[in-house]
Structures are given as structure tokens and as C-alpha cells.
Amino acid sequence: MTTEILMPALSPTMEEGTLAKWLVKEGDTVSSGDILAEIETDKATMEFEAVDEGTIGKILVAEGTEGVKVNAPIAVLLAEGENADDIDSATSPTPEPASQEAASEEMERPASDEPRGKGVEKAPARVAEEKPAPKSKAGPDWPEGTETVTTTVREALRDAMAEEMRRDGDVFLMGEEVAEYQGAYKISQGLLDEFGAKRVIDTPITEHGFAGIAVGAAFGGLKPIVEFMTFNFAMQAMDQIINSAAKTLYMSGGQMGCPMVFRGPNGAAARVAAQHSQDYAAWYSSIPGLKVAMPYSASDAKGLLKSAIRDPNPVIFLENEILYGKSFEVPKLDDFTVPFGKARIWREGNDATIVSWGIGMTYALEAAEKLFEDGIDVEVIDLRSLRPVDYDTVLASVMKTNRCVLVEEGFPVASYSDHMASTIMQRAFDYLDAPVVTCTGKDVPMPYAANLEKLALVTTKEVIEAVHTVTYR
Amino acid sequence: MAPRKTAERAKPNVSKDDLLQYYRDMLLIRRFEEKAGQLYGMGLIGGFCHLYIGQEAVVVGLEAAAKEGDKRVTSYRDHGHMLACGMDPKGVMAELTGREGGYSKGKGGSMHMFSKEKHFYGGHGIVAAQVPIGAGLALSDLYRGNDNVTFTYFGDGAANQGQVYETYNMAELWDLPVVFVIENNQYAMGTSTKRSTKSTSYWERGAAYGIEGEEVDGMDVLAVRDAGLRATEYCRSGKGPYILEMMTYRYRGHSMSDPAKYRTRDEVQKMREERDAIEMVRQMLLTGEHASEDDLKAVDKEIKEVVNESAEFAKESPEPAVEELWTDIYSKEIPQETA
């Protein structure tokens, strides 16, 4: 019985990767711990080691193949006494490399549009297996006819930082693994090469300390971008964010501002359990003096991050690990920004309003599509920034549809949805034909087990049910 | 990089004018603080009010080592630091009374005042939060390539906070031009250093991070000034941070509501009589015949007037307009750093 060597999952959110290089060839004998291949994910290139010993009987996936699914067989290992003839003919063939369509789309991407640093390695090609994100019917934030480029949220964030760092010498990035490692989630890829160690600063693992240093640098007139490897770790720095960054302008009677950005992935990733899976949107949004942005699409990630870096106030910029690899259209404009406090209507409809932001939008849009098939036409609003927030767009929509469902991954008690629901009740009570329903994560610490984790998060099904509830059909 | 303890040093040279200036500056702080205590008792100052009486030589000595553009940041026991760096006593006192004429328009209070003009970055109410902030201010100078330093003051209580050591590590790693000034007044609120700390020689902890430092007699303004000059020269030359542990003493309670049960009246009295920083300079002025009793009386009178004027201003300045409740929450523009 031959052993299949399977494409490994090298990170909690990895679904596929590129088989960058084989370090063994057919006929080689390998033992446990030998490096078999280099696998490239959207985050990093990693070496893949043999677990069992034997002889490489057959290589099933050629090097350079993109889009190899996790758990797809990539080679066959022969135990002692076996030979290539033993290889089961039923062994799954090489999976299709990145679909031709997607691959050619990558190739066509004009190089000039990618403001990359000198010597920056091109980010691995994305495989557009996800359905293209629906475009806003109400119109995106750029003039009609503007050329767009398919970009991942990850690339959009990097481009935003690079553009702002080129524009303003006082902008710098600091955080754990932002420089030489090229970013724990590869957001800062290439920035060290272009801007040097003075402006892309690796810190020790001391969130409290380096957040405070960044606040001091902002008081001193610089414009720091602090990357938290995840916002879970920002709890260590909470005092500096809230007490020092957010309140000093007020406490100084307007003298001492704190122009800076705290950014990083927020919310649940995948299978990392309670301490690494919390959505802090409601916490930060309750603090006067902070601005809070939580983009869903790549164009919003780019446009909002550029606005955040230019903003004279401390901005909490909540990203999401699951969204990093998602592709969206980003306008090809020299200086594309998205203002805070302006929601985006992704889909127009008359039967109910779904309001969400960040990763909540994936459930909102999916639910809207399925509801449409059932004859319920919902309007979907992406708040994009939570402080300031665009109440007007939400209220106008609710006054039109008379029903509202709010969607977020955060905890249900004292959630941001609660705040918005209360605002709708106070300002549009007479227009409501049903109570506002909130769909949130469950009131439990995030479990590790795959089935329980799914149950703990908000689901598309729950959003659909909520819309049925408010529309009474 | 081994830290060292300050050796016995020759009595420093000081000009008559400088000595008189130190006397004047220390006396201003003491009289100002006494007045603040009085106004607190009258109900004109609310909340917390932490007086600096007894520790005056620390800030006055270090300001003598500062140059234009140097920054300073401290804790909530901050009135002395503000007066020493040249902030207007009227603006400070009016902030204590929560009035429109205060440095923060009455919105910060005793613990939260700032002056861009004088490079005073607060006034921070959370113990030790100012330490990484001070290192960050130093980072901004290093980034810009000037030779300014940041005086980052904190107490013996703050010296046990974790963020201090996170900051030490990064400050030395990145050669940040920051002078860490530990004002060891021997009590963190009501807990003496020996009840809170196993090894009470705080400056020696810098050795673990490769930071130079020394212990200084914080009741001797000239010793403070000289240590300040050594520290600033070290930082300005690009060698990184430096620690000065100032052995000092506060005569008053931690705040105005201190029951003073944790130390004896005799201990305080002994310090006042034997080690008072202002009295020491006063004796130097008199014995060196740099000033007569009458000259010093004139200085006292002049200071008293300045302090009384500040108190009058602080009483007369109106409360902030109610609209101020809603201002200064968000900035519309990036504040320009004064050169």
C-alpha cells in the first residue's frame, strides 16, 4: 500500500497554495524530517518536511503549480519493497492548476499599477476561485468608466501604506514582524526594501511598550502606523490606546493631537480558539476620541487606510484575516481615498435593510442573494467606518424598507448592532414595521472544535431567518 | 556599558547668577504648591491634587541641563515640572481650578496639562504610561536627526511597572535619546520602597538592558544639574538612553487626601530640617556672600506676588463655556510641531 503525500495546510486559514519547488525527485529516498518541497501560501513560503520514510515513487503535482488545494495528493511515497507499479492508478491526478481564466487575468494586470518597491517579490498569484464580489448598484466611490484592477485586500492594504509613506516622510510602520519577516500576514511585504529600517521597524513582542512609544512619537509630530499582529494582542496595549492616544487631545484643550493608526486583523480567523478570536469593534467604537474603520472590500481597505493615515486623530483600523486573500476591484487612480462616515450601499432593495461591516458583509451579501431567489429583495449597507458612522444612509434605507437586520461577528451583549438598533428605534420608530433584529456571534468564548466554532459565529442561515422574521414571510 | 554609582565628586562650580536662579525657581514651585494646597482646602481645586513640595531640586536641576527643543513628560505630580520649564503659573493654577484660562481650558485638571511651546508633553494620570511615551518623543527626535533629548520622569512606584522595562529594552535597542529620571521619593502612595520592592536600587535595573545610569542626591540642585549634564551629553552624542535615579523626598502626602499613617511626623521633620533643597541653596548664597538676607527677602516677596497673581487669575478666570464640552474630541488638522 503506497502512501500519498498530501498538500499540507500551513496556516489556520490556508485553503490552497502554490507548489513552488520540489527538493526531491522521483526515486529519491527520504526519511522523516527531510525537506520535500517549498510551498508558497499567500502569507509566506514554507518548507514542507517528510513525515514517513520511503522512496518518492511519483510526483503528482509539478513545481510551479498554483492553486493546489489543501489535502490534494502531491506525491506518492513507496515503502520498502514497493515500486512505482504499485501506485494505485486511482490516485487522484494533479489538480488543475489555477484556472486558465484566473491565471491570464493575473498576467494581464498592468505592472505599472502595482506600486511595488524595488526588488519586491511579486505577491503570489491569487486564484480567483471565490465568486467575484458583487458590485454596488448604488455606485462605487469612483467615477464611472474608471479602470479597475482585481486586487486582494492584503495587497490593497500594502499599497495604501506604501502610497502614504511615499507621500509623507513622517509616516512610518512599526510592529512585530513587519520588516524582515515581511509581515506576519504579509501585509507589509516589500515595505522594508523600499523604505528602509528607519521607517519599517520590527519591535520586540511588547505591545504595551511599543504602542506607548508610538503614541509618544505621534505627540512628537510623527505619524506612526502600529501593526498589531492581531487585535487580540492589543489588549496588552489598551491603556495606551484609550487613555493616552484617544483622550489627550481633549485633556490638552486641543493642543496635543495623536495622528496615528493602530491596525491589524480583528475577529475570528479559523480554529484559533477563544484568546485569538475576538471582534473588538464594539469596544473601540465606544471611545470618544478614537475613529474606527472596519472595511470589507479591497477598495475600501485601501481608500479607508489612506484616509486613516492622513487623519489627525488616532484611528483603529480593524482588518480581518479571512478577508485578506479575497479579491475585489480597486480603481486605478493616482490617489484613491474613501472618507470616514460614509456607508456604501452594495445592493438596492425594497423589502428589508441588512446593515453590516467588515466580514459581516460576507453573510449579508450571501443572504441577500439567496433571499432574492426566494423573491425577497433586500438592501445591503456596508457601514465601512463605525466611528464616525453614517446614520443617515441607514435611516433613509430603513424609512424606505421599514425593516432592518444588523449583522456582525462580535459578541451580542452591548454590541455595535445594539447601538445601531437603538438609534434606529429612536430616530425612525414610526417607520418600523417590525422590531430590528440583530445577528451576532454567540455569547460564548470561541470554541476550538470545528463544528462548535461554526455554531459560535453568525451564519448566513441566521441572517436569512432574521430577514424572514422582519418581513413576516 | 556597566552602570556605575556616582563617585564622590568635587563641589561643582556655579555662578552667582545661576545659583540665585535655582533658588528662585525652586522657591516658586514651593510657594505655588503651598498656595495650591490652600486653594484645595478652600474647595477651589477639586479631584486629585499631588503636590511636589520637597522634590523641587530635581526638576530645577535638570532644567538647568536642558536646551531649547528638549522635551519633557511626567506623571500626575506635574506642577513643578511645568513651572520649571517656564510655563505660566497663571495658566497652571487656572487649570487646577478648572477654568477657561487654564492650559487645557479647564478640561484636563491637575494631572493633565501640556504645552507645545515649552515642549511639555504632560501630565499623565496613569502610573508609568508616560515612560513609553517619553521614549516615543525621543524616537521623534532621533527620526528627525536632531540632538534633542526627552526627560522622562517617573516615580519609584512606576519603576515597578512592566511597561518601564519594555521601554528600557527598546530605548537601548534603538539608541533613543531619552533620560529616564526616577524620582525616588521613597513612597509609592503609602507604600515605602522597601515594602514594595526587593531590590530598591532602581537605577541598577538598567544594567539588565545595557543602560548606563547613576544614583543622584536629588536634594542637591547642583548634583542634579551635573548629573543632568552628564546624562544629556551622553544621549545627545547618540549613545542611547541614560537613567538618573534621584533620591528625593516629598514632604506632603501622596495627594490631598493622604492620611499620613505610613510614616512618622519625625521622619518628615528630620528631612525638612536637615536636607531641604531650598534651604541648602539659601545657605550657599548667604555663606558665599552672593546675596544678603535682604536680597533673598526681596526674592521671596517677588515670588509671593507671582503666586498670588496666579491664584487671583485662577479664581477670576471664568469656567469654560458649556460649548467646550463638545470641542477638542477630534482634531480637524494635524497640529504643527513647534520647532
Interface residues (C-beta under 8 A of the other chain):
Chain A: F172 K198 I201 T203 P204 T206 H208 G209 F210 A211 G212 I213 A214 V215 G216 A217 A218 F219 G220 G221 L222 K223 D239 Q240 N243 S244 T248 L249 Y250 M251 S252 G253 G254 Q255 M256 G257 P259 P288 G289 K291 P312 N313
Chain B: K71 V73 G102 Y103 S104 K105 G106 K107 G108 H112 M113 F114 S115 K116 Y121 G122 G123 H124 G125 I126 A129 V131 P132 I133 G134 A135 G136 L137 A138 L139 S140 D141 Y143 T150 G162 Q163 E166 T167 N169 M170 L173 W174 T327 D328 I329 Y330 S331 K332 E333 I334 P335 Q336 E337
